[in-house]
Amino acid sequence: MQQIKKEMKLREYLNLLRPLQWIKNLFVFAPIFFSNNLLNGEMLVQTIVVFASFCLISSSIYCFNDIKDAAADRLHPKKCHRPIASGRIGISEGYILMAICTLGAFLLLPLTRSSHLSLAFFIIGGYWLMNIAYTLKLKQYAIIDVMIISIGFVMRVLIGGLVANIWISQWLVLMTFLLALFLALAKRSDEFRIYETTGDNTRTSIMGYNTAFINGAIAIVASVTMVCYIMYTMSDEVIERMGTQYLYLTSVWVLAGILRYMQTMNVYGTSGNPTNAVATDRCLHLCIVGWLVSFFVIIYK
């Protein structure tokens, strides 16, 4: 019985870290993938270390977020089951786990042996401070909340490029920001739908949104993202660096993925959690795998 209780406790600690959300940190691999260096052993190891570091620093923020939002989470139909909101993990335990993850994230960085280690520390520290401020206050403001989320994804890409000593193009930064903004707005759409249906205001910033605004913003961001990707694949700079002019063919998968996500949001109403959608939607799996395979074949042929 004691062993079972320990296992259940460990499972709650793991849930508090939200390992499924670590999918977001795969963006640190974007620089070596887009620069045709994915098969470079040294760069790959450096990026894996940074990925682990970002997983720890993001988990520390999730701990802090769950501690501060425990009261509000209890009113949410899904978030009420989180470890701290449900009372299965104590506040003090949450702070201890947060401290361990934060320290671990910084201790991992020197293992990259990067020549830009100080900048890597700056990005990880900046990400941590930005999200602490987000949790405490900034997430209460509409538009600012989704902008901060998008900046966080750009920081993942930047640190991935820094440790591997890869130049980050403006195209990659723009596409990362726009895609993250698209997904963040989709999540707000779902939260506003819950607010309209139940009357439960689980996020202060939701009062700065409505259906017309969110749908319009999503349509604009989705369109700009698609145009940006097409321009990226057809730019002279990218064609010269990649050694191929056929990258534009991968645009089909990008468009299909965006349309599918918008379908799940507007038709089925199941896009509340982008990570869950990416992890469970088979059509999105097909689009992602199709894009990865086609992109890989074209540039690594």
Backbone bond lengths (Angstrom), bond angles and torsions (degrees), N, CA, C in turn:
res aa  C-N    CA-C-N  psi(-1)  N-CA   C-N-CA  omega(-1)  CA-C   N-CA-C  phi
1 M - - - 1.467 - - 1.537 111.15 -
2 Q 1.358 114.50 -41.68 1.458 119.27 179.25 1.526 111.52 -62.95
3 Q 1.342 115.54 -38.74 1.456 120.60 179.07 1.519 111.17 -64.90
4 I 1.321 116.33 -39.18 1.466 121.34 178.91 1.521 110.65 -63.65
5 K 1.347 116.18 -41.29 1.461 120.39 179.28 1.525 111.27 -63.83
6 K 1.349 115.63 -39.70 1.464 119.30 178.41 1.519 111.47 -64.32
7 E 1.327 115.66 -41.40 1.459 119.88 179.18 1.523 111.62 -65.00
8 M 1.327 116.28 -39.42 1.461 120.68 177.98 1.522 110.52 -65.01
9 K 1.341 115.94 -39.10 1.458 120.16 179.44 1.522 110.77 -65.09
10 L 1.326 115.60 -44.07 1.467 120.22 178.13 1.520 111.33 -61.41
11 R 1.331 115.59 -36.87 1.456 120.06 178.79 1.532 110.28 -65.30
12 E 1.329 116.75 -37.51 1.462 120.55 178.26 1.529 111.09 -67.58
13 Y 1.340 116.45 -39.87 1.463 120.17 176.45 1.526 110.21 -60.72
14 L 1.318 115.81 -43.09 1.469 120.70 179.54 1.522 110.41 -63.88
15 N 1.328 116.57 -41.36 1.468 120.14 178.10 1.522 111.41 -62.39
16 L 1.340 115.99 -35.29 1.460 120.34 179.35 1.527 110.97 -65.33
17 L 1.331 116.34 -31.54 1.466 121.12 179.23 1.528 112.37 -76.40
18 R 1.322 116.85 -15.54 1.468 124.09 179.98 1.534 112.87 51.64
19 P 1.315 117.56 63.41 1.476 120.29 -177.89 1.518 114.13 -59.97
20 L 1.342 117.55 -26.79 1.463 119.33 178.42 1.525 110.97 -63.06
21 Q 1.337 116.24 -30.19 1.462 120.51 -179.81 1.525 112.60 -72.01
22 W 1.330 116.67 -11.39 1.466 119.50 178.72 1.519 111.86 -66.06
23 I 1.321 116.53 -14.33 1.467 120.18 175.47 1.525 110.42 -55.03
24 K 1.327 116.04 -35.34 1.467 120.52 -179.29 1.532 111.56 -60.10
25 N 1.323 115.93 -31.49 1.457 120.17 -176.04 1.528 113.32 -74.94
26 L 1.319 116.68 -5.68 1.465 120.02 175.28 1.523 111.47 -64.06
27 F 1.336 116.51 -13.59 1.464 120.20 177.26 1.530 111.52 -62.81
28 V 1.325 118.49 -19.35 1.471 119.43 178.62 1.526 110.82 -67.68
29 F 1.339 116.77 -18.94 1.461 120.57 178.98 1.531 112.16 -83.88
30 A 1.330 117.29 -9.56 1.466 120.41 -177.16 1.528 113.03 -56.53
31 P 1.338 119.72 -44.29 1.473 118.75 -178.08 1.524 113.77 -60.39
32 I 1.343 118.36 -45.28 1.469 118.21 -178.38 1.527 111.15 -72.56
33 F 1.342 116.61 -27.47 1.460 119.24 178.21 1.522 111.15 -71.34
34 F 1.326 116.33 -48.96 1.459 120.37 -176.47 1.527 113.01 -75.54
35 S 1.335 116.75 -15.99 1.465 119.28 179.65 1.523 112.24 -96.69
36 N 1.344 115.90 7.98 1.462 120.52 177.93 1.536 112.23 68.12
37 N 1.359 115.79 32.63 1.465 120.71 -178.55 1.531 112.73 -121.47
38 L 1.324 116.39 16.97 1.457 119.22 -176.80 1.529 112.16 -62.31
39 L 1.326 117.12 -27.00 1.464 121.45 -178.02 1.530 112.01 -93.66
40 N 1.331 116.49 5.14 1.468 121.03 176.71 1.529 108.32 -79.98
41 G 1.335 117.13 111.70 1.464 121.87 -173.52 1.510 114.35 -56.86
42 E 1.339 117.59 -46.48 1.463 121.11 -177.67 1.523 111.33 -64.87
43 M 1.330 116.72 -46.39 1.469 120.44 179.08 1.523 111.46 -63.80
44 L 1.331 116.58 -37.71 1.457 120.69 -179.50 1.527 110.85 -64.79
45 V 1.324 117.43 -43.40 1.469 121.37 178.78 1.528 110.30 -63.22
46 Q 1.317 117.15 -43.98 1.466 121.29 178.77 1.534 110.67 -59.68
47 T 1.315 115.93 -42.08 1.461 120.24 -178.68 1.525 111.55 -70.15
48 I 1.321 117.30 -35.38 1.464 120.83 177.50 1.533 110.19 -63.52
49 V 1.341 116.08 -40.66 1.464 120.23 178.19 1.524 110.45 -62.73
50 V 1.327 116.61 -43.89 1.469 120.41 178.77 1.523 110.63 -65.26
51 F 1.324 116.36 -38.09 1.465 120.48 176.44 1.531 110.02 -58.13
52 A 1.331 117.26 -46.31 1.458 121.12 178.82 1.525 110.95 -62.55
53 S 1.329 116.18 -40.61 1.460 120.83 179.24 1.527 111.20 -62.79
54 F 1.334 115.87 -42.99 1.465 119.69 -179.35 1.532 110.99 -69.71
55 C 1.328 116.69 -32.04 1.463 119.42 176.20 1.528 110.38 -62.68
56 L 1.327 116.12 -42.31 1.465 120.39 179.84 1.527 111.42 -67.96
57 I 1.337 117.52 -44.43 1.461 119.52 -177.38 1.528 110.64 -68.01
58 S 1.335 117.19 -35.66 1.468 119.25 178.06 1.526 110.58 -70.95
59 S 1.330 117.88 -35.36 1.461 120.97 177.83 1.529 110.82 -66.52
60 S 1.338 116.78 -34.74 1.468 119.32 177.30 1.530 110.49 -63.37
61 I 1.333 115.70 -36.88 1.469 120.28 177.76 1.527 110.39 -69.17
62 Y 1.340 117.63 -38.65 1.462 120.52 177.82 1.525 110.61 -61.83
63 C 1.340 116.73 -38.74 1.462 120.61 177.06 1.529 110.04 -61.20
64 F 1.332 116.09 -48.44 1.464 120.88 -178.98 1.522 110.92 -63.95
65 N 1.320 116.38 -41.30 1.459 121.14 179.33 1.533 111.21 -61.35
66 D 1.328 116.41 -44.29 1.467 120.18 -178.99 1.521 111.69 -67.74
67 I 1.333 116.37 -31.93 1.468 119.95 177.05 1.522 110.19 -66.99
68 K 1.319 116.50 -49.15 1.465 121.33 -176.55 1.535 112.67 -72.30
69 D 1.333 116.99 -28.85 1.467 120.25 -175.85 1.523 113.55 -100.87
70 A 1.326 117.12 10.96 1.467 120.20 -174.73 1.535 112.75 -54.49
71 A 1.335 116.53 -44.51 1.470 120.09 -178.29 1.526 111.38 -64.58
72 A 1.334 116.56 -44.96 1.466 120.31 179.92 1.524 111.18 -68.93
73 D 1.336 116.62 -36.86 1.465 120.49 -178.82 1.527 111.97 -62.86
74 R 1.323 116.61 -30.01 1.466 120.01 -179.56 1.528 111.82 -65.66
75 L 1.341 116.55 -18.73 1.462 121.17 179.53 1.523 112.26 -91.15
76 H 1.339 116.26 -11.25 1.467 121.67 -177.09 1.526 109.66 -86.80
77 P 1.352 117.68 137.66 1.473 120.40 -177.24 1.523 114.70 -61.38
78 K 1.324 117.82 -25.06 1.464 121.01 -179.25 1.530 112.56 -112.34
79 K 1.331 116.08 -40.74 1.461 119.94 -176.80 1.522 113.21 -67.70
80 C 1.324 116.66 -17.16 1.471 120.13 -179.30 1.529 111.84 -64.21
81 H 1.317 116.75 -16.50 1.469 121.07 -179.14 1.528 112.53 -90.15
82 R 1.310 117.96 -0.48 1.453 120.47 178.68 1.531 110.08 -63.54
83 P 1.338 118.55 151.34 1.472 122.12 -173.16 1.526 115.49 -53.21
84 I 1.334 117.60 -45.50 1.463 120.06 -177.51 1.529 110.86 -78.41
85 A 1.320 117.46 -42.15 1.469 120.67 179.17 1.528 111.54 -60.83
86 S 1.321 115.94 -35.38 1.471 120.25 -179.24 1.521 112.40 -83.28
87 G 1.339 117.05 -11.04 1.457 120.64 178.82 1.520 114.44 88.91
88 R 1.323 117.52 3.19 1.471 119.57 -178.35 1.532 112.01 -77.02
89 I 1.341 116.30 -20.32 1.463 122.06 174.35 1.525 107.70 -125.06
90 G 1.328 116.56 132.82 1.456 120.78 -178.62 1.516 113.04 -78.13
91 I 1.340 116.71 161.64 1.461 122.34 179.75 1.528 111.13 -60.79
92 S 1.337 116.97 -45.50 1.460 120.69 -178.83 1.531 111.08 -63.12
93 E 1.319 116.50 -38.66 1.465 120.50 177.42 1.531 110.44 -63.49
94 G 1.320 115.57 -37.84 1.459 120.28 178.41 1.520 111.77 -63.16
95 Y 1.337 117.06 -42.35 1.463 120.95 178.71 1.527 111.57 -65.99
96 I 1.330 117.14 -38.79 1.466 120.73 178.96 1.527 110.44 -63.60
97 L 1.328 116.27 -44.65 1.461 120.67 179.56 1.524 110.44 -65.24
98 M 1.322 116.27 -37.27 1.462 121.09 177.34 1.528 110.53 -61.54
99 A 1.320 117.30 -44.75 1.466 122.23 -178.98 1.530 110.96 -64.41
100 I 1.332 116.70 -41.38 1.467 121.31 179.77 1.529 110.31 -62.59
101 C 1.328 116.74 -44.91 1.466 121.02 -179.57 1.525 111.51 -65.42
102 T 1.327 116.70 -41.83 1.467 120.59 179.90 1.523 110.92 -62.48
103 L 1.330 116.50 -47.50 1.458 120.89 179.72 1.533 110.87 -63.26
104 G 1.327 116.43 -42.88 1.459 120.80 179.66 1.513 112.64 -61.07
105 A 1.334 116.49 -38.59 1.469 120.86 -179.57 1.523 111.17 -61.48
106 F 1.333 117.12 -43.52 1.462 120.79 -179.38 1.532 112.00 -73.33
107 L 1.330 116.77 -33.16 1.458 119.88 -179.32 1.531 112.35 -70.98
108 L 1.311 116.95 -25.71 1.464 120.57 -179.46 1.525 112.80 -74.69
109 L 1.320 117.50 -31.94 1.461 121.29 -173.12 1.531 114.86 -55.39
110 P 1.351 119.80 -42.83 1.476 118.81 179.85 1.523 113.61 -59.74
111 L 1.334 117.47 -20.62 1.462 120.45 179.81 1.527 112.26 -66.85
112 T 1.326 116.56 -17.24 1.470 119.80 178.41 1.532 111.46 -72.15
113 R 1.342 116.41 -23.23 1.467 121.62 -177.12 1.527 111.19 53.92
114 S 1.309 114.73 35.44 1.464 120.32 -178.14 1.522 110.96 -79.23
115 S 1.320 115.85 147.55 1.463 120.93 176.03 1.527 111.19 -75.76
116 H 1.327 115.90 -10.07 1.476 121.30 179.27 1.532 110.30 -112.46
117 L 1.339 116.25 36.00 1.456 120.71 -174.45 1.528 112.65 -60.96
118 S 1.332 117.03 -38.95 1.469 120.26 -179.07 1.523 111.06 -62.98
119 L 1.333 116.09 -39.59 1.471 119.79 177.86 1.523 111.08 -68.67
120 A 1.333 116.47 -34.91 1.463 120.31 177.68 1.526 110.13 -63.81
121 F 1.342 116.44 -42.58 1.464 121.00 176.08 1.532 110.31 -61.17
122 F 1.332 115.30 -40.47 1.463 120.41 -179.53 1.526 110.81 -62.83
123 I 1.337 117.04 -42.23 1.465 120.41 -179.26 1.522 111.34 -68.02
124 I 1.334 116.79 -45.33 1.464 119.78 179.06 1.531 110.37 -62.41
125 G 1.342 115.67 -44.27 1.466 119.80 178.08 1.516 111.89 -64.71
126 G 1.337 116.47 -41.27 1.461 120.57 178.60 1.517 111.89 -64.16
127 Y 1.342 115.50 -40.14 1.462 119.98 177.85 1.527 110.18 -61.83
128 W 1.331 116.29 -43.36 1.465 121.31 -179.09 1.529 110.67 -63.35
129 L 1.327 116.81 -48.27 1.467 120.57 -179.13 1.529 111.48 -64.92
130 M 1.327 116.67 -41.93 1.460 120.56 179.98 1.523 110.96 -60.36
131 N 1.321 116.27 -41.39 1.461 119.22 -177.85 1.526 113.26 -78.79
132 I 1.329 116.93 -25.55 1.463 119.36 171.09 1.523 109.03 -64.63
133 A 1.351 115.46 -45.60 1.465 120.18 177.89 1.520 110.82 -63.72
134 Y 1.330 116.36 -37.42 1.466 121.46 177.36 1.523 110.23 -61.08
135 T 1.321 116.61 -46.63 1.466 120.92 -178.14 1.524 111.40 -65.47
136 L 1.320 116.57 -40.72 1.465 120.60 -175.75 1.523 113.47 -76.23
137 K 1.344 117.24 -36.64 1.463 118.38 -172.95 1.525 115.34 -146.26
138 L 1.327 117.61 -47.73 1.458 120.90 -167.00 1.523 114.11 -64.50
139 K 1.340 117.63 -25.72 1.456 119.15 -179.26 1.531 112.56 -71.40
140 Q 1.320 115.64 -6.05 1.468 119.92 178.30 1.526 112.36 -79.98
141 Y 1.327 116.68 -10.22 1.456 120.75 -175.55 1.525 111.00 -107.67
142 A 1.329 115.16 123.00 1.459 120.69 179.00 1.528 110.48 -61.86
143 I 1.290 116.65 148.40 1.472 127.46 -177.61 1.532 110.58 75.28
144 I 1.349 117.16 -49.91 1.465 119.18 177.57 1.526 109.73 -60.07
145 D 1.328 116.44 -38.08 1.472 119.68 -177.80 1.530 111.96 -61.63
146 V 1.322 117.51 -45.68 1.466 119.44 -178.60 1.528 111.16 -74.68
147 M 1.328 117.35 -28.73 1.464 120.59 176.91 1.524 110.61 -64.62
148 I 1.323 117.03 -42.54 1.464 120.93 -179.91 1.517 110.84 -63.90
149 I 1.335 116.67 -41.51 1.466 120.29 176.87 1.526 110.29 -58.22
150 S 1.323 116.46 -43.63 1.466 121.54 -178.82 1.525 111.58 -66.25
151 I 1.327 116.92 -39.95 1.460 121.00 177.80 1.526 110.24 -62.50
152 G 1.333 116.32 -35.81 1.457 120.54 178.12 1.520 112.26 -59.89
153 F 1.325 117.04 -37.67 1.463 120.74 178.29 1.530 110.75 -69.85
154 V 1.316 116.51 -38.06 1.464 120.05 177.27 1.530 110.02 -62.70
155 M 1.332 116.85 -38.33 1.466 120.92 178.80 1.527 110.84 -64.02
156 R 1.317 117.66 -33.72 1.465 120.73 175.84 1.533 110.49 -62.46
157 V 1.319 115.14 -45.31 1.460 119.95 -179.80 1.525 110.57 -64.88
158 L 1.320 117.19 -43.19 1.456 121.48 -178.00 1.525 111.91 -62.02
159 I 1.337 117.08 -43.54 1.463 118.81 -178.45 1.527 110.81 -71.15
160 G 1.335 116.94 -31.07 1.456 119.84 175.54 1.511 111.67 -63.93
161 G 1.328 116.55 -37.71 1.450 120.81 177.96 1.520 112.55 -73.53
162 L 1.339 116.54 -37.35 1.462 120.98 -178.12 1.523 112.50 -62.73
163 V 1.332 116.52 -50.63 1.469 119.24 -174.79 1.523 111.28 -67.36
164 A 1.324 117.46 -27.55 1.469 120.91 179.25 1.529 112.02 -94.14
165 N 1.353 115.17 1.40 1.471 121.54 179.39 1.536 111.23 57.30
166 I 1.337 114.90 47.12 1.466 121.74 179.60 1.525 109.43 -113.58
167 W 1.318 116.15 132.80 1.459 120.39 176.86 1.523 110.25 -70.21
168 I 1.322 116.24 131.31 1.465 121.60 -179.53 1.518 109.37 -96.51
169 S 1.316 116.53 121.88 1.463 120.02 -179.42 1.518 111.00 -77.37
170 Q 1.316 115.58 157.07 1.464 120.56 177.86 1.523 110.98 -63.28
171 W 1.330 116.47 -28.57 1.458 120.54 179.90 1.521 110.98 -64.36
172 L 1.333 116.26 -44.11 1.464 120.47 -178.53 1.520 110.93 -66.00
173 V 1.318 116.57 -40.37 1.470 120.68 178.24 1.526 110.20 -63.11
174 L 1.336 116.40 -46.91 1.461 120.98 -178.81 1.530 111.93 -62.82
175 M 1.319 116.76 -45.55 1.463 120.11 -177.84 1.527 111.50 -66.33
176 T 1.323 116.04 -38.22 1.459 119.75 177.67 1.518 110.98 -63.29
177 F 1.331 115.89 -47.05 1.460 120.35 -179.69 1.526 111.12 -61.48
178 L 1.327 117.14 -46.10 1.463 121.28 -176.90 1.530 112.25 -67.07
179 L 1.328 116.67 -41.87 1.462 119.61 179.30 1.523 110.82 -64.51
180 A 1.330 116.70 -42.37 1.463 120.50 178.82 1.527 110.63 -64.98
181 L 1.323 116.82 -38.92 1.463 121.22 178.55 1.524 110.43 -64.91
182 F 1.323 116.81 -40.54 1.465 122.19 177.17 1.527 110.79 -58.72
183 L 1.323 117.19 -47.03 1.465 121.21 -178.27 1.527 111.59 -69.29
184 A 1.336 116.74 -36.44 1.462 120.53 179.13 1.528 110.89 -66.07
185 L 1.326 116.70 -41.15 1.459 120.53 178.06 1.530 111.14 -66.58
186 A 1.329 116.10 -35.89 1.464 119.93 177.19 1.516 110.99 -62.83
187 K 1.317 115.63 -38.73 1.470 119.54 177.82 1.524 110.81 -66.44
188 R 1.322 116.98 -40.14 1.473 119.87 177.45 1.525 110.26 -63.69
189 S 1.310 117.21 -33.58 1.459 121.23 178.00 1.523 110.37 -60.75
190 D 1.324 115.97 -43.90 1.460 120.29 179.50 1.524 110.93 -66.67
191 E 1.325 116.73 -41.04 1.468 120.74 -179.91 1.522 110.92 -65.75
192 F 1.347 116.93 -36.82 1.455 119.02 178.07 1.530 110.58 -69.65
193 R 1.331 116.36 -32.81 1.458 120.64 176.60 1.527 110.78 -63.27
194 I 1.328 116.04 -40.44 1.468 120.49 177.03 1.524 110.29 -64.46
195 Y 1.333 116.05 -41.43 1.468 120.91 179.20 1.529 111.02 -62.24
196 E 1.335 116.80 -43.70 1.462 120.51 179.05 1.527 112.12 -65.49
197 T 1.331 115.88 -36.53 1.460 120.38 -175.88 1.518 112.95 -77.72
198 T 1.341 116.08 -44.89 1.468 120.41 -172.79 1.522 113.82 -105.60
199 G 1.340 116.50 -21.75 1.457 119.83 -176.03 1.513 113.19 83.85
200 D 1.353 116.38 0.56 1.464 120.62 -179.85 1.524 109.81 -82.46
201 N 1.338 115.67 117.66 1.461 120.83 178.70 1.522 108.44 -94.52
202 T 1.334 116.33 91.31 1.463 121.04 -175.98 1.520 112.59 -90.62
203 R 1.326 118.10 -2.75 1.467 121.52 178.88 1.519 107.89 -144.90
204 T 1.344 116.56 122.61 1.460 120.95 -176.08 1.520 112.33 -58.22
205 S 1.312 117.69 -40.03 1.465 121.20 -175.93 1.520 112.97 -67.09
206 I 1.326 117.12 -15.43 1.466 119.83 -176.34 1.527 111.30 -63.64
207 M 1.337 117.15 -22.29 1.462 120.41 178.35 1.531 111.42 -69.76
208 G 1.319 116.96 -13.91 1.456 120.37 177.66 1.516 112.71 -92.70
209 Y 1.325 116.89 7.93 1.457 122.22 179.89 1.529 110.11 -123.69
210 N 1.310 115.81 158.66 1.461 121.57 165.81 1.526 107.43 -148.27
211 T 1.305 116.60 173.10 1.457 120.82 -173.91 1.527 112.67 -59.83
212 A 1.331 116.29 -45.26 1.469 120.12 -178.27 1.525 111.27 -62.24
213 F 1.334 116.20 -44.30 1.466 120.10 -178.98 1.529 111.39 -65.08
214 I 1.322 116.58 -47.29 1.466 120.45 -177.87 1.525 110.92 -63.08
215 N 1.336 116.62 -46.57 1.471 119.52 -179.70 1.525 111.61 -62.47
216 G 1.333 116.24 -39.87 1.455 119.81 178.20 1.518 111.79 -66.06
217 A 1.331 115.87 -43.13 1.461 120.53 179.98 1.529 110.87 -64.51
218 I 1.323 116.63 -41.87 1.462 120.80 179.26 1.526 110.72 -62.98
219 A 1.329 116.67 -42.73 1.465 120.61 179.76 1.532 110.69 -62.06
220 I 1.340 116.22 -42.48 1.465 120.41 179.65 1.534 110.93 -64.60
221 V 1.333 115.90 -49.16 1.470 120.36 -177.20 1.528 110.86 -64.71
222 A 1.344 116.59 -40.51 1.469 119.94 178.93 1.528 110.74 -62.34
223 S 1.325 116.43 -41.92 1.471 120.80 -179.99 1.519 111.30 -65.45
224 V 1.333 116.40 -46.16 1.467 120.34 -179.59 1.531 110.37 -64.55
225 T 1.328 116.77 -38.71 1.464 120.82 178.52 1.525 110.59 -60.51
226 M 1.321 116.28 -45.24 1.458 120.78 -178.80 1.523 110.93 -64.71
227 V 1.318 116.72 -44.23 1.466 120.93 179.05 1.522 110.48 -63.48
228 C 1.328 116.17 -42.13 1.465 121.21 -179.95 1.524 110.42 -61.88
229 Y 1.330 116.95 -41.20 1.463 119.77 -179.48 1.529 110.94 -66.30
230 I 1.318 116.86 -43.23 1.462 120.35 179.11 1.526 110.86 -62.71
231 M 1.336 116.97 -42.53 1.466 120.83 178.15 1.526 110.57 -63.36
232 Y 1.335 115.72 -37.00 1.468 120.31 177.72 1.527 110.69 -61.48
233 T 1.327 117.03 -48.64 1.465 120.47 -175.92 1.526 112.22 -68.36
234 M 1.342 117.11 -21.98 1.467 120.18 -176.32 1.527 112.96 -106.63
235 S 1.344 117.11 2.91 1.460 119.34 -178.99 1.529 110.31 -72.78
236 D 1.323 116.81 144.24 1.471 122.08 -179.81 1.524 111.23 -59.65
237 E 1.323 115.37 -38.88 1.472 120.89 -179.02 1.523 111.24 -59.51
238 V 1.328 116.47 -46.62 1.462 121.37 -177.86 1.526 110.77 -71.31
239 I 1.313 117.33 -41.13 1.470 121.00 179.31 1.521 110.41 -60.53
240 E 1.337 115.98 -40.52 1.458 119.85 179.77 1.522 111.27 -68.98
241 R 1.338 117.15 -42.55 1.461 120.96 -177.56 1.522 112.08 -70.04
242 M 1.333 116.59 -40.02 1.459 121.44 -178.45 1.531 112.83 -81.87
243 G 1.335 115.84 -21.47 1.457 119.46 -179.31 1.517 113.54 73.77
244 T 1.329 117.13 26.15 1.465 120.87 178.60 1.519 109.83 -153.65
245 Q 1.337 115.54 150.28 1.462 120.46 177.85 1.520 111.99 -109.93
246 Y 1.342 116.44 12.83 1.459 120.24 -174.48 1.535 114.37 -103.25
247 L 1.317 117.42 9.65 1.468 119.67 -179.63 1.534 112.02 -62.48
248 Y 1.317 116.26 -26.41 1.471 119.67 -179.03 1.527 112.00 -58.74
249 L 1.333 117.35 -22.50 1.462 120.87 179.79 1.525 112.18 -64.34
250 T 1.340 116.73 -25.73 1.470 120.15 -179.91 1.526 112.01 -73.97
251 S 1.331 117.31 -10.29 1.471 121.01 -179.98 1.524 111.85 -60.92
252 V 1.330 116.10 -27.83 1.474 120.31 -179.59 1.522 110.23 -59.12
253 W 1.349 116.23 -42.90 1.464 120.17 -179.05 1.522 111.89 -69.04
254 V 1.317 116.32 -37.58 1.459 120.59 178.87 1.528 110.48 -63.81
255 L 1.328 116.15 -46.67 1.464 120.44 178.77 1.523 111.00 -62.43
256 A 1.327 117.20 -42.62 1.467 121.17 179.52 1.528 110.62 -62.57
257 G 1.339 116.84 -40.32 1.457 120.38 179.59 1.515 112.65 -65.82
258 I 1.329 116.59 -42.38 1.468 120.61 178.47 1.526 110.78 -64.32
259 L 1.332 116.79 -44.69 1.468 120.71 179.80 1.527 111.22 -64.18
260 R 1.335 116.05 -40.25 1.464 119.28 179.25 1.520 111.02 -63.46
261 Y 1.340 116.57 -43.03 1.464 119.23 -179.82 1.524 110.97 -64.69
262 M 1.324 116.39 -39.92 1.464 119.31 177.71 1.519 110.89 -66.12
263 Q 1.326 117.09 -32.02 1.470 120.62 176.10 1.527 110.77 -65.52
264 T 1.327 116.37 -45.22 1.467 119.07 179.56 1.528 110.95 -63.64
265 M 1.332 116.23 -30.52 1.457 120.20 -178.46 1.526 111.84 -78.11
266 N 1.334 117.03 -48.71 1.462 120.82 -172.69 1.523 114.50 -90.18
267 V 1.325 117.60 -29.33 1.459 120.88 -177.28 1.532 111.46 -95.10
268 Y 1.354 114.89 -47.96 1.458 118.94 -175.41 1.526 114.01 -100.13
269 G 1.338 116.69 -16.11 1.470 119.99 178.50 1.510 113.71 61.69
270 T 1.338 117.04 38.32 1.470 119.93 -175.97 1.524 112.43 -121.29
271 S 1.332 117.64 25.63 1.468 119.52 -175.24 1.521 112.74 -104.29
272 G 1.325 118.14 22.10 1.458 120.63 -176.22 1.510 113.90 -58.93
273 N 1.316 116.82 -34.22 1.458 120.58 179.34 1.527 108.77 -120.86
274 P 1.336 118.18 104.95 1.471 120.86 -178.24 1.520 112.92 -56.31
275 T 1.336 117.30 -37.77 1.458 120.84 -179.32 1.511 111.01 -63.40
276 N 1.340 116.25 -43.93 1.468 119.96 178.11 1.521 110.95 -64.62
277 A 1.326 115.66 -38.61 1.467 119.39 -180.00 1.521 110.46 -62.90
278 V 1.331 116.14 -44.44 1.466 120.14 179.32 1.526 110.70 -65.74
279 A 1.339 116.36 -34.88 1.461 120.55 -175.89 1.527 113.08 -79.42
280 T 1.337 118.23 -23.99 1.457 119.92 -171.92 1.520 115.76 -117.96
281 D 1.321 118.59 -21.63 1.465 120.79 -175.11 1.533 110.63 -81.05
282 R 1.305 117.41 116.89 1.461 121.18 -176.17 1.528 112.98 -67.80
283 C 1.312 116.04 -33.83 1.470 118.71 178.18 1.530 110.92 -66.57
284 L 1.332 115.69 -39.79 1.458 119.48 176.07 1.526 110.62 -66.25
285 H 1.336 116.15 -36.85 1.468 119.84 175.86 1.521 110.17 -57.69
286 L 1.334 115.70 -45.07 1.465 120.64 -179.51 1.524 110.74 -61.33
287 C 1.340 116.24 -43.42 1.464 120.33 -179.23 1.524 111.16 -65.02
288 I 1.331 116.40 -43.40 1.467 120.42 -178.59 1.527 111.15 -67.21
289 V 1.327 115.77 -47.50 1.465 119.89 179.75 1.530 110.46 -64.44
290 G 1.329 116.28 -41.19 1.457 120.25 178.63 1.518 111.73 -61.33
291 W 1.336 115.86 -42.54 1.462 120.01 178.76 1.530 110.60 -66.14
292 L 1.342 117.29 -46.45 1.457 121.02 -179.04 1.531 111.64 -60.27
293 V 1.324 115.62 -46.82 1.463 120.00 -177.72 1.524 110.86 -64.56
294 S 1.339 116.48 -47.62 1.466 119.64 -178.30 1.524 111.17 -64.70
295 F 1.338 116.97 -41.11 1.459 121.00 179.40 1.529 109.74 -65.25
296 F 1.337 115.75 -44.02 1.468 121.26 -179.65 1.526 111.12 -61.70
297 V 1.318 115.53 -45.25 1.474 119.99 -178.25 1.525 110.78 -63.87
298 I 1.339 116.12 -40.15 1.468 119.85 -176.63 1.534 112.02 -69.24
299 I 1.345 117.33 -43.89 1.474 118.03 -174.27 1.527 113.44 -94.32
300 Y 1.347 117.28 -18.46 1.469 119.18 -179.68 1.519 112.75 -108.57
301 K 1.309 115.71 14.32 1.475 120.58 -177.22 1.549 112.13 -61.48
